[in-house]
Amino acid sequence: MPHQRSRASLSPFHAMILLACMSAVFSSCGTVENEVAVASSPPPPETATVQDPGEVKYYPSDEPLKLGMEYFSRGQYGIAQRYYRDAVEKAPKDVTAWIGLAASYDRLRRFDLADQAYKRAIALGGETVQLLNNQGYSYMLRGDLTKARLKFQKAYELDPTNATIVNNLQLLDSSRKFIQRTPE
């Protein structure tokens, strides 16, 4: 004959579930009078506006971005590139992460990938001073001084007091002097 469990006995697992359900029911009750639970009256309805989740700028974690910045500042561009790539995968609308990724690619001399990242950053945030400066520096690293000057000049027009841009323009001018060759 198969073993039959009496209705009064519960397994420990089922007993825990029953206790959890009972505590949930009793915790939703109001005061206890004469050992009878009386439910409290529901709160009055409030008018609340619900924001569309599509409008909220949500970042699951900014840890990859922070680590990308940290490793970039240490000069470890390969590791920085990995963290920036993770950051743009988690938050594809984060312009800062795209610019960091592009700058990391520049330092790794992966200019094809840098151009793609700059293009994405421009699509998201427009041509900012920082982005134009970074693109100018990218072209300078490639040896394309004409394109570098155009980007630096455009950034300078947006912010003529930016010391970084002024220094990059001076660096570009001094490098042009060294590149000039004597006529043959």
N, CA and C atoms as a LAMMPS dump frame, in Angstrom:
ITEM: TIMESTEP
0
ITEM: NUMBER OF ATOMS
552
ITEM: BOX BOUNDS ff ff ff
-5.0000000000000000e+02 5.0000000000000000e+02
-5.0000000000000000e+02 5.0000000000000000e+02
-5.0000000000000000e+02 5.0000000000000000e+02
ITEM: ATOMS id mol type element x y z
1 1 1 N 0.831 -1.162 0
2 1 2 C 0 0 0
3 1 3 C 0.888 1.242 0
4 2 1 N 0.625 2.221 -0.876
5 2 2 C 1.448 3.422 -0.898
6 2 3 C 1.278 4.219 0.376
7 3 1 N 2.351 4.939 0.703
8 3 2 C 2.351 5.759 1.913
9 3 3 C 1.413 6.935 1.721
10 4 1 N 0.495 7.113 2.644
11 4 2 C -0.431 8.235 2.567
12 4 3 C -0.138 9.184 3.704
13 5 1 N -0.082 10.473 3.358
14 5 2 C 0.176 11.507 4.352
15 5 3 C -1.171 11.97 4.898
16 6 1 N -1.237 12.165 6.185
17 6 2 C -2.485 12.672 6.75
18 6 3 C -2.609 14.15 6.405
19 7 1 N -3.815 14.632 6.399
20 7 2 C -4.046 16.021 6.031
21 7 3 C -3.465 16.988 7.048
22 8 1 N -3.255 16.564 8.249
23 8 2 C -2.772 17.446 9.299
24 8 3 C -1.267 17.684 9.198
25 9 1 N -0.536 16.802 8.577
26 9 2 C 0.916 16.98 8.532
27 9 3 C 1.323 17.717 7.251
28 10 1 N 2.254 18.665 7.386
29 10 2 C 2.794 19.415 6.251
30 10 3 C 4.298 19.227 6.221
31 11 1 N 4.832 19.259 5.051
32 11 2 C 6.288 19.207 4.962
33 11 3 C 6.83 20.541 5.485
34 12 1 N 8.078 20.572 5.907
35 12 2 C 8.645 21.838 6.405
36 12 3 C 8.569 22.949 5.361
37 13 1 N 8.76 22.592 4.105
38 13 2 C 8.7 23.589 3.03
39 13 3 C 7.301 24.192 2.929
40 14 1 N 6.277 23.335 2.908
41 14 2 C 4.908 23.818 2.806
42 14 3 C 4.495 24.589 4.056
43 15 1 N 5.007 24.209 5.199
44 15 2 C 4.71 24.935 6.433
45 15 3 C 5.283 26.35 6.367
46 16 1 N 6.487 26.491 5.811
47 16 2 C 7.092 27.823 5.67
48 16 3 C 6.266 28.68 4.727
49 17 1 N 5.8 28.092 3.64
50 17 2 C 4.992 28.842 2.681
51 17 3 C 3.688 29.289 3.341
52 18 1 N 3.069 28.403 4.081
53 18 2 C 1.823 28.736 4.766
54 18 3 C 2.048 29.86 5.768
55 19 1 N 3.127 29.792 6.533
56 19 2 C 3.435 30.852 7.501
57 19 3 C 3.693 32.175 6.806
58 20 1 N 4.397 32.134 5.681
59 20 2 C 4.678 33.361 4.949
60 20 3 C 3.383 33.984 4.437
61 21 1 N 2.493 33.158 3.913
62 21 2 C 1.215 33.672 3.412
63 21 3 C 0.38 34.258 4.545
64 22 1 N 0.365 33.565 5.666
65 22 2 C -0.424 34.045 6.801
66 22 3 C 0.138 35.37 7.325
67 23 1 N 1.463 35.478 7.389
68 23 2 C 2.038 36.727 7.891
69 23 3 C 1.775 37.863 6.92
70 24 1 N 1.73 37.559 5.628
71 24 2 C 1.431 38.595 4.64
72 24 3 C -0.012 39.07 4.798
73 25 1 N -0.923 38.13 5.053
74 25 2 C -2.331 38.49 5.234
75 25 3 C -2.498 39.326 6.481
76 26 1 N -1.888 38.904 7.588
77 26 2 C -2.065 39.623 8.846
78 26 3 C -1.323 40.955 8.861
79 27 1 N -0.243 41.06 8.109
80 27 2 C 0.469 42.338 8.096
81 27 3 C -0.315 43.385 7.321
82 28 1 N -1.209 42.956 6.439
83 28 2 C -2.009 43.922 5.697
84 28 3 C -3.252 44.328 6.476
85 29 1 N -3.48 43.713 7.603
86 29 2 C -4.64 44.06 8.411
87 29 3 C -4.297 45.223 9.327
88 30 1 N -5.322 45.898 9.786
89 30 2 C -5.136 47.044 10.672
90 30 3 C -5.014 46.599 12.112
91 31 1 N -5.9 47.061 12.96
92 31 2 C -5.826 46.76 14.39
93 31 3 C -6.516 45.438 14.675
94 32 1 N -6.142 44.855 15.805
95 32 2 C -6.766 43.604 16.22
96 32 3 C -7.621 43.921 17.442
97 33 1 N -8.91 43.731 17.315
98 33 2 C -9.823 43.984 18.419
99 33 3 C -10.549 42.686 18.751
100 34 1 N -10.537 42.33 19.997
101 34 2 C -11.182 41.107 20.462
102 34 3 C -10.753 39.903 19.637
103 35 1 N -9.476 39.842 19.312
104 35 2 C -8.868 38.754 18.59
105 35 3 C -9.41 38.581 17.174
106 36 1 N -10.045 39.634 16.624
107 36 2 C -10.534 39.59 15.255
108 36 3 C -9.796 40.67 14.481
109 37 1 N -9.218 40.297 13.376
110 37 2 C -8.483 41.262 12.58
111 37 3 C -9.465 42.091 11.758
112 38 1 N -9.299 43.401 11.818
113 38 2 C -10.145 44.31 11.062
114 38 3 C -9.25 45.039 10.077
115 39 1 N -9.606 44.98 8.839
116 39 2 C -8.792 45.641 7.814
117 39 3 C -8.959 47.141 7.924
118 40 1 N -7.841 47.865 7.766
119 40 2 C -7.919 49.324 7.816
120 40 3 C -8.494 49.841 6.501
121 41 1 N -9.029 51.043 6.55
122 41 2 C -9.621 51.599 5.331
123 41 3 C -8.504 51.944 4.35
124 42 1 N -8.788 51.815 3.083
125 42 2 C -7.752 52.081 2.089
126 42 3 C -7.449 53.576 2.041
127 43 1 N -6.199 53.923 1.694
128 43 2 C -5.852 55.336 1.63
129 43 3 C -6.595 55.996 0.472
130 44 1 N -6.837 57.307 0.589
131 44 2 C -7.542 57.981 -0.494
132 44 3 C -6.688 57.963 -1.758
133 45 1 N -7.332 57.883 -2.91
134 45 2 C -6.554 57.85 -4.155
135 45 3 C -5.81 59.17 -4.353
136 46 1 N -4.565 59.052 -4.781
137 46 2 C -3.744 60.227 -5.029
138 46 3 C -3.544 60.356 -6.529
139 47 1 N -3.414 61.565 -6.97
140 47 2 C -3.112 61.765 -8.381
141 47 3 C -1.607 61.817 -8.526
142 48 1 N -1.079 60.956 -9.312
143 48 2 C 0.368 60.898 -9.535
144 48 3 C 0.622 60.8 -11.022
145 49 1 N 1.671 61.463 -11.434
146 49 2 C 2.034 61.36 -12.838
147 49 3 C 3.078 60.273 -12.973
148 50 1 N 2.922 59.478 -13.969
149 50 2 C 3.852 58.389 -14.22
150 50 3 C 4.716 58.795 -15.399
151 51 1 N 6.013 58.727 -15.196
152 51 2 C 6.939 59.101 -16.257
153 51 3 C 7.191 57.895 -17.15
154 52 1 N 7.157 58.139 -18.444
155 52 2 C 7.412 57.091 -19.417
156 52 3 C 8.853 56.614 -19.261
157 53 1 N 9.083 55.305 -19.102
158 53 2 C 10.454 54.815 -18.927
159 53 3 C 11.372 55.182 -20.076
160 54 1 N 10.815 55.418 -21.26
161 54 2 C 11.641 55.8 -22.391
162 54 3 C 12.244 57.188 -22.233
163 55 1 N 11.644 58.021 -21.379
164 55 2 C 12.127 59.373 -21.173
165 55 3 C 13.232 59.437 -20.119
166 56 1 N 13.318 58.439 -19.287
167 56 2 C 14.276 58.449 -18.197
168 56 3 C 15.652 58.057 -18.716
169 57 1 N 16.665 58.829 -18.331
170 57 2 C 18.03 58.502 -18.722
171 57 3 C 18.544 57.5 -17.691
172 58 1 N 18.572 56.241 -18.038
173 58 2 C 18.896 55.177 -17.099
174 58 3 C 20.236 54.563 -17.444
175 59 1 N 21.108 54.498 -16.465
176 59 2 C 22.392 53.844 -16.632
177 59 3 C 22.456 52.7 -15.636
178 60 1 N 22.554 51.475 -16.116
179 60 2 C 22.591 50.333 -15.204
180 60 3 C 23.724 50.448 -14.198
181 61 1 N 24.852 50.941 -14.631
182 61 2 C 25.982 51.131 -13.734
183 61 3 C 26.987 52.011 -14.448
184 62 1 N 27.543 52.946 -13.723
185 62 2 C 28.564 53.788 -14.338
186 62 3 C 29.968 53.274 -14.017
187 63 1 N 30.038 52.099 -13.428
188 63 2 C 31.334 51.509 -13.082
189 63 3 C 32.247 51.314 -14.298
190 64 1 N 31.757 50.78 -15.423
191 64 2 C 32.654 50.633 -16.586
192 64 3 C 33.19 51.981 -17.076
193 65 1 N 32.349 53.008 -17.039
194 65 2 C 32.789 54.339 -17.462
195 65 3 C 33.881 54.865 -16.537
196 66 1 N 33.673 54.732 -15.248
197 66 2 C 34.678 55.19 -14.267
198 66 3 C 35.994 54.435 -14.46
199 67 1 N 35.908 53.126 -14.649
200 67 2 C 37.127 52.339 -14.838
201 67 3 C 37.812 52.679 -16.158
202 68 1 N 37.023 52.935 -17.195
203 68 2 C 37.596 53.359 -18.469
204 68 3 C 38.379 54.644 -18.314
205 69 1 N 37.802 55.612 -17.602
206 69 2 C 38.489 56.887 -17.361
207 69 3 C 39.764 56.691 -16.541
208 70 1 N 39.664 55.842 -15.544
209 70 2 C 40.817 55.595 -14.676
210 70 3 C 41.973 54.967 -15.452
211 71 1 N 41.678 53.932 -16.212
212 71 2 C 42.747 53.26 -16.959
213 71 3 C 43.283 54.145 -18.082
214 72 1 N 42.434 54.977 -18.674
215 72 2 C 42.901 55.894 -19.703
216 72 3 C 43.891 56.897 -19.094
217 73 1 N 43.544 57.429 -17.92
218 73 2 C 44.438 58.399 -17.279
219 73 3 C 45.761 57.759 -16.864
220 74 1 N 45.774 56.459 -16.641
221 74 2 C 47.013 55.736 -16.311
222 74 3 C 47.829 55.385 -17.551
223 75 1 N 47.24 55.603 -18.731
224 75 2 C 47.94 55.269 -19.966
225 75 3 C 47.77 53.829 -20.395
226 76 1 N 46.845 53.132 -19.775
227 76 2 C 46.577 51.739 -20.132
228 76 3 C 45.364 51.712 -21.069
229 77 1 N 45.628 52.07 -22.33
230 77 2 C 44.565 52.315 -23.29
231 77 3 C 43.822 51.062 -23.718
232 78 1 N 44.494 49.932 -23.756
233 78 2 C 43.827 48.679 -24.12
234 78 3 C 42.771 48.3 -23.09
235 79 1 N 43.119 48.411 -21.825
236 79 2 C 42.155 48.095 -20.763
237 79 3 C 41.047 49.145 -20.741
238 80 1 N 41.425 50.41 -20.916
239 80 2 C 40.429 51.486 -20.95
240 80 3 C 39.421 51.244 -22.064
241 81 1 N 39.921 50.85 -23.224
242 81 2 C 39.05 50.585 -24.372
243 81 3 C 38.043 49.499 -24.046
244 82 1 N 38.446 48.463 -23.332
245 82 2 C 37.518 47.386 -22.976
246 82 3 C 36.401 47.902 -22.059
247 83 1 N 36.781 48.736 -21.075
248 83 2 C 35.769 49.272 -20.158
249 83 3 C 34.85 50.27 -20.863
250 84 1 N 35.406 51.114 -21.714
251 84 2 C 34.561 52.044 -22.466
252 84 3 C 33.595 51.292 -23.387
253 85 1 N 34.07 50.232 -24.009
254 85 2 C 33.196 49.449 -24.876
255 85 3 C 32.059 48.836 -24.063
256 86 1 N 32.377 48.351 -22.872
257 86 2 C 31.35 47.823 -21.976
258 86 3 C 30.361 48.926 -21.594
259 87 1 N 30.879 50.121 -21.355
260 87 2 C 30.017 51.245 -20.972
261 87 3 C 29.046 51.605 -22.088
262 88 1 N 29.513 51.63 -23.339
263 88 2 C 28.603 51.985 -24.439
264 88 3 C 27.62 50.861 -24.738
265 89 1 N 27.979 49.64 -24.41
266 89 2 C 27.025 48.54 -24.578
267 89 3 C 25.92 48.629 -23.54
268 90 1 N 26.27 49.052 -22.321
269 90 2 C 25.272 49.176 -21.257
270 90 3 C 24.452 50.455 -21.386
271 91 1 N 25.074 51.511 -21.874
272 91 2 C 24.39 52.801 -22.015
273 91 3 C 24.736 53.39 -23.379
274 92 1 N 24.072 52.927 -24.431
275 92 2 C 24.441 53.338 -25.784
276 92 3 C 24.213 54.814 -26.097
277 93 1 N 23.551 55.538 -25.216
278 93 2 C 23.328 56.968 -25.448
279 93 3 C 24.272 57.844 -24.622
280 94 1 N 25.263 57.248 -24.004
281 94 2 C 26.211 57.99 -23.169
282 94 3 C 27.327 58.556 -24.043
283 95 1 N 27.266 59.843 -24.316
284 95 2 C 28.239 60.501 -25.19
285 95 3 C 29.647 60.429 -24.595
286 96 1 N 29.756 60.592 -23.288
287 96 2 C 31.063 60.547 -22.627
288 96 3 C 31.742 59.21 -22.856
289 97 1 N 30.987 58.137 -22.773
290 97 2 C 31.555 56.804 -23
291 97 3 C 32.016 56.649 -24.446
292 98 1 N 31.245 57.18 -25.395
293 98 2 C 31.633 57.087 -26.806
294 98 3 C 32.904 57.888 -27.078
295 99 1 N 33.01 59.07 -26.482
296 99 2 C 34.217 59.886 -26.681
297 99 3 C 35.428 59.185 -26.063
298 100 1 N 35.244 58.606 -24.881
299 100 2 C 36.333 57.867 -24.244
300 100 3 C 36.764 56.663 -25.065
301 101 1 N 35.781 55.984 -25.636
302 101 2 C 36.089 54.828 -26.481
303 101 3 C 36.883 55.279 -27.708
304 102 1 N 36.458 56.375 -28.327
305 102 2 C 37.156 56.892 -29.501
306 102 3 C 38.592 57.291 -29.16
307 103 1 N 38.769 57.976 -28.035
308 103 2 C 40.113 58.396 -27.626
309 103 3 C 41.005 57.187 -27.335
310 104 1 N 40.425 56.147 -26.746
311 104 2 C 41.196 54.926 -26.489
312 104 3 C 41.627 54.283 -27.798
313 105 1 N 40.712 54.213 -28.746
314 105 2 C 41.058 53.671 -30.059
315 105 3 C 42.152 54.506 -30.726
316 106 1 N 42.089 55.833 -30.571
317 106 2 C 43.141 56.695 -31.126
318 106 3 C 44.506 56.308 -30.578
319 107 1 N 44.571 56.139 -29.269
320 107 2 C 45.852 55.813 -28.631
321 107 3 C 46.344 54.427 -29.009
322 108 1 N 45.424 53.558 -29.379
323 108 2 C 45.798 52.214 -29.834
324 108 3 C 46.053 52.179 -31.344
325 109 1 N 45.927 53.343 -31.966
326 109 2 C 46.134 53.526 -33.411
327 109 3 C 45.112 52.73 -34.233
328 110 1 N 43.933 52.565 -33.69
329 110 2 C 42.809 51.937 -34.398
330 110 3 C 41.89 53.063 -34.873
331 111 1 N 42.378 53.834 -35.83
332 111 2 C 41.694 55.033 -36.267
333 111 3 C 40.361 54.737 -36.961
334 112 1 N 40.26 53.574 -37.594
335 112 2 C 38.995 53.195 -38.22
336 112 3 C 37.891 53.067 -37.174
337 113 1 N 38.224 52.444 -36.043
338 113 2 C 37.244 52.29 -34.964
339 113 3 C 37.008 53.613 -34.241
340 114 1 N 38.058 54.419 -34.123
341 114 2 C 37.914 55.734 -33.501
342 114 3 C 36.929 56.592 -34.289
343 115 1 N 37.053 56.571 -35.615
344 115 2 C 36.143 57.357 -36.453
345 115 3 C 34.692 56.929 -36.26
346 116 1 N 34.455 55.622 -36.13
347 116 2 C 33.091 55.132 -35.902
348 116 3 C 32.55 55.62 -34.558
349 117 1 N 33.396 55.58 -33.528
350 117 2 C 32.964 56.027 -32.202
351 117 3 C 32.712 57.537 -32.193
352 118 1 N 33.577 58.31 -32.863
353 118 2 C 33.34 59.757 -32.951
354 118 3 C 32.036 60.052 -33.685
355 119 1 N 31.78 59.311 -34.744
356 119 2 C 30.551 59.497 -35.52
357 119 3 C 29.323 59.254 -34.639
358 120 1 N 29.387 58.221 -33.83
359 120 2 C 28.265 57.909 -32.918
360 120 3 C 28.098 59 -31.866
361 121 1 N 29.208 59.502 -31.331
362 121 2 C 29.143 60.566 -30.324
363 121 3 C 28.552 61.842 -30.917
364 122 1 N 28.926 62.16 -32.147
365 122 2 C 28.383 63.349 -32.808
366 122 3 C 26.886 63.192 -33.037
367 123 1 N 26.462 61.999 -33.436
368 123 2 C 25.033 61.75 -33.659
369 123 3 C 24.237 61.939 -32.368
370 124 1 N 24.837 61.603 -31.238
371 124 2 C 24.137 61.704 -29.96
372 124 3 C 24.191 63.096 -29.347
373 125 1 N 25.351 63.752 -29.436
374 125 2 C 25.518 65.013 -28.711
375 125 3 C 25.958 66.198 -29.538
376 126 1 N 26.141 66.018 -30.826
377 126 2 C 26.601 67.121 -31.662
378 126 3 C 28.107 67.322 -31.552
379 127 1 N 28.589 68.305 -32.295
380 127 2 C 30.025 68.596 -32.301
381 127 3 C 30.358 69.534 -31.142
382 128 1 N 30.693 68.964 -30.01
383 128 2 C 31.063 69.748 -28.836
384 128 3 C 32.526 70.143 -28.922
385 129 1 N 32.936 71.058 -28.062
386 129 2 C 34.325 71.498 -28.019
387 129 3 C 35.248 70.314 -27.734
388 130 1 N 34.882 69.513 -26.747
389 130 2 C 35.71 68.359 -26.385
390 130 3 C 35.831 67.386 -27.55
391 131 1 N 34.727 67.108 -28.196
392 131 2 C 34.746 66.155 -29.294
393 131 3 C 35.589 66.676 -30.463
394 132 1 N 35.422 67.942 -30.811
395 132 2 C 36.217 68.519 -31.899
396 132 3 C 37.708 68.51 -31.557
397 133 1 N 38.024 68.833 -30.308
398 133 2 C 39.414 68.801 -29.875
399 133 3 C 39.983 67.391 -29.98
400 134 1 N 39.215 66.411 -29.531
401 134 2 C 39.681 65.021 -29.6
402 134 3 C 39.859 64.559 -31.04
403 135 1 N 38.933 64.958 -31.909
404 135 2 C 39.081 64.596 -33.317
405 135 3 C 40.322 65.259 -33.917
406 136 1 N 40.561 66.513 -33.56
407 136 2 C 41.769 67.188 -34.044
408 136 3 C 43.022 66.466 -33.602
409 137 1 N 43.039 66.047 -32.34
410 137 2 C 44.188 65.312 -31.824
411 137 3 C 44.345 63.977 -32.552
412 138 1 N 43.206 63.34 -32.865
413 138 2 C 43.232 62.084 -33.603
414 138 3 C 43.89 62.277 -34.965
415 139 1 N 43.498 63.328 -35.665
416 139 2 C 44.095 63.599 -36.98
417 139 3 C 45.58 63.958 -36.848
418 140 1 N 45.929 64.603 -35.748
419 140 2 C 47.337 64.924 -35.522
420 140 3 C 48.146 63.64 -35.324
421 141 1 N 47.597 62.7 -34.59
422 141 2 C 48.275 61.414 -34.396
423 141 3 C 48.467 60.672 -35.714
424 142 1 N 47.528 60.838 -36.615
425 142 2 C 47.599 60.182 -37.918
426 142 3 C 48.565 60.886 -38.871
427 143 1 N 48.936 62.115 -38.514
428 143 2 C 49.803 62.89 -39.394
429 143 3 C 49.039 63.744 -40.39
430 144 1 N 47.722 63.793 -40.284
431 144 2 C 46.898 64.612 -41.172
432 144 3 C 46.71 65.986 -40.509
433 145 1 N 47.726 66.845 -40.688
434 145 2 C 47.746 68.123 -39.984
435 145 3 C 46.696 69.101 -40.516
436 146 1 N 46.324 68.975 -41.758
437 146 2 C 45.308 69.864 -42.33
438 146 3 C 43.947 69.614 -41.675
439 147 1 N 43.547 68.351 -41.578
440 147 2 C 42.272 68.026 -40.931
441 147 3 C 42.332 68.351 -39.437
442 148 1 N 43.496 68.128 -38.84
443 148 2 C 43.655 68.438 -37.42
444 148 3 C 43.426 69.931 -37.181
445 149 1 N 44.037 70.774 -38.029
446 149 2 C 43.878 72.218 -37.894
447 149 3 C 42.406 72.615 -38.036
448 150 1 N 41.693 72.027 -38.989
449 150 2 C 40.278 72.35 -39.181
450 150 3 C 39.455 72.042 -37.93
451 151 1 N 39.701 70.892 -37.332
452 151 2 C 38.959 70.505 -36.125
453 151 3 C 39.319 71.406 -34.942
454 152 1 N 40.63 71.662 -34.753
455 152 2 C 41.055 72.538 -33.658
456 152 3 C 40.493 73.946 -33.846
457 153 1 N 40.494 74.433 -35.084
458 153 2 C 39.996 75.778 -35.367
459 153 3 C 38.504 75.875 -35.071
460 154 1 N 37.758 74.854 -35.438
461 154 2 C 36.318 74.823 -35.167
462 154 3 C 36.055 74.81 -33.658
463 155 1 N 36.847 74.033 -32.925
464 155 2 C 36.715 73.989 -31.465
465 155 3 C 37.088 75.344 -30.861
466 156 1 N 38.121 75.978 -31.397
467 156 2 C 38.575 77.289 -30.915
468 156 3 C 37.486 78.346 -31.124
469 157 1 N 36.785 78.271 -32.241
470 157 2 C 35.702 79.215 -32.511
471 157 3 C 34.569 79.067 -31.499
472 158 1 N 34.332 77.855 -31.04
473 158 2 C 33.295 77.622 -30.03
474 158 3 C 33.738 78.061 -28.633
475 159 1 N 35.033 77.928 -28.34
476 159 2 C 35.548 78.283 -27.007
477 159 3 C 36.981 78.799 -27.123
478 160 1 N 37.153 80.106 -27.434
479 160 2 C 38.498 80.647 -27.624
480 160 3 C 39.333 80.738 -26.336
481 161 1 N 38.719 80.542 -25.18
482 161 2 C 39.464 80.616 -23.919
483 161 3 C 39.912 79.248 -23.417
484 162 1 N 39.591 78.189 -24.143
485 162 2 C 39.937 76.835 -23.715
486 162 3 C 41.449 76.62 -23.889
487 163 1 N 42.134 76.46 -22.763
488 163 2 C 43.598 76.334 -22.774
489 163 3 C 44.067 75.094 -23.532
490 164 1 N 43.336 74.008 -23.454
491 164 2 C 43.73 72.783 -24.14
492 164 3 C 43.737 72.988 -25.655
493 165 1 N 42.714 73.647 -26.151
494 165 2 C 42.631 73.883 -27.593
495 165 3 C 43.732 74.835 -28.046
496 166 1 N 43.967 75.888 -27.266
497 166 2 C 45.036 76.84 -27.593
498 166 3 C 46.376 76.115 -27.632
499 167 1 N 46.627 75.267 -26.636
500 167 2 C 47.888 74.506 -26.601
501 167 3 C 48.001 73.554 -27.793
502 168 1 N 46.903 72.904 -28.152
503 168 2 C 46.948 71.986 -29.298
504 168 3 C 47.204 72.736 -30.597
505 169 1 N 46.633 73.927 -30.74
506 169 2 C 46.909 74.738 -31.936
507 169 3 C 48.383 75.152 -31.978
508 170 1 N 48.939 75.524 -30.82
509 170 2 C 50.357 75.882 -30.759
510 170 3 C 51.237 74.672 -31.061
511 171 1 N 50.859 73.521 -30.538
512 171 2 C 51.598 72.286 -30.813
513 171 3 C 51.566 71.973 -32.3
514 172 1 N 50.426 72.147 -32.895
515 172 2 C 50.279 71.915 -34.331
516 172 3 C 51.138 72.888 -35.133
517 173 1 N 51.14 74.15 -34.741
518 173 2 C 51.964 75.147 -35.437
519 173 3 C 53.449 74.828 -35.314
520 174 1 N 53.879 74.419 -34.119
521 174 2 C 55.301 74.101 -33.936
522 174 3 C 55.684 72.844 -34.705
523 175 1 N 54.779 71.894 -34.831
524 175 2 C 55.097 70.678 -35.587
525 175 3 C 55.181 70.977 -37.085
526 176 1 N 54.414 71.93 -37.555
527 176 2 C 54.49 72.317 -38.967
528 176 3 C 55.857 72.911 -39.293
529 177 1 N 56.427 73.648 -38.365
530 177 2 C 57.73 74.275 -38.58
531 177 3 C 58.811 73.222 -38.733
532 178 1 N 58.693 72.14 -37.949
533 178 2 C 59.721 71.089 -38.025
534 178 3 C 59.571 70.23 -39.267
535 179 1 N 58.36 70.162 -39.798
536 179 2 C 58.115 69.297 -40.961
537 179 3 C 58.551 69.973 -42.263
538 180 1 N 58.567 71.299 -42.29
539 180 2 C 58.915 71.998 -43.533
540 180 3 C 60.287 71.6 -44.011
541 181 1 N 60.384 71.362 -45.279
542 181 2 C 61.653 70.937 -45.875
543 181 3 C 62.202 72.08 -46.719
544 182 1 N 63.467 72.049 -46.897
545 182 2 C 64.109 73.069 -47.729
546 182 3 C 63.821 72.772 -49.181
547 183 1 N 63.664 73.816 -49.994
548 183 2 C 63.406 73.574 -51.418
549 183 3 C 64.618 72.912 -52.083
550 184 1 N 64.349 72.1 -53.05
551 184 2 C 65.423 71.374 -53.725
552 184 3 C 65.902 72.094 -54.936
